[in-house]
C-alpha cells in the first residue's frame, strides 16, 4: 500500500534501462516522513530529484501498524528504470 502511494507520485524522466537511485527515509508512528535523503545516486540528477520528489509528494503515508512496536521505521528504497 505504501509503495503504491509512492510509485503513483513518481514522475520519472526518460533514462536508460538499469538506472537506479537508492533513497533513505524515516517513517514515524503517525506516517510522517523525515530524513529523506539520497543514499546512492543514479548518476542522473533528474532521476535522483524525481525519486526524492516522489517521497516529498507522498508525505505523509498511512500510520505504522499498531503491531509495529518501535516509534519509527527507517526505509531504504531503490527507484529503478526496469529493462
C-alpha positions in Angstrom: 0.0 0.0 0.0 2.7 2.5 1.0 4.9 1.6 -2.1 1.9 2.0 -4.4 1.3 5.5 -3.0 5.0 6.5 -3.5 5.0 5.0 -7.0 1.9 6.9 -8.0 3.7 10.1 -7.3 6.9 9.2 -9.1 7.2 11.1 -12.4 10.4 9.7 -13.7 12.3 11.2 -16.6 13.3 9.1 -19.6 16.6 7.3 -18.6 18.4 4.2 -19.8 17.2 0.9 -18.5 19.1 -0.2 -15.4 19.3 3.4 -14.0 18.9 3.1 -10.1 18.8 5.5 -7.2 18.7 4.5 -3.6 17.0 6.7 -1.1 16.6 6.5 2.7 13.9 8.0 4.8 12.2 7.5 8.2 8.5 7.0 8.8 7.3 8.0 12.3 4.4 6.3 14.1 1.8 8.7 12.5 3.2 8.1 9.0 5.2 11.4 8.6 8.4 11.1 6.6 11.6 12.7 7.7 15.3 12.5 7.0 14.6 12.0 3.3 18.0 11.7 1.5 19.7 10.3 -1.5 21.8 7.3 -0.3 23.2 6.3 -3.7 22.9 8.5 -6.8 21.8 7.1 -10.2 24.3 9.3 -11.9 21.4 11.2 -13.4 20.4 14.3 -11.4 16.9 14.5 -12.9 16.2 10.9 -12.0 17.6 11.4 -8.5 15.4 14.5 -8.0 12.3 12.7 -9.3 12.8 9.9 -6.7 13.2 12.4 -3.9 10.2 14.4 -5.1 8.0 11.3 -5.1 8.7 10.9 -1.3 8.0 14.6 -0.5 4.8 14.4 -2.5 3.7 11.3 -0.7 4.3 12.7 2.8 2.5 11.7 5.0 2.0 8.0 4.4 -0.6 5.9 6.4 0.4 5.4 10.1 2.7 2.5 11.0 0.7 -0.7 12.0 -0.2 -0.9 15.8 1.7 -4.2 16.0 5.0 -2.4 15.0 6.4 -1.7 18.4 9.1 0.9 17.5 8.5 4.6 17.3 9.8 4.9 13.7 10.9 2.8 10.7 13.9 3.6 8.5 13.4 2.6 4.9 16.0 2.1 2.1 14.1 2.2 -1.2 15.5 1.7 -4.7 14.0 3.6 -7.6 14.9 1.9 -10.8 14.1 2.0 -14.5 13.5 -1.6 -15.5 14.9 -3.0 -18.7 
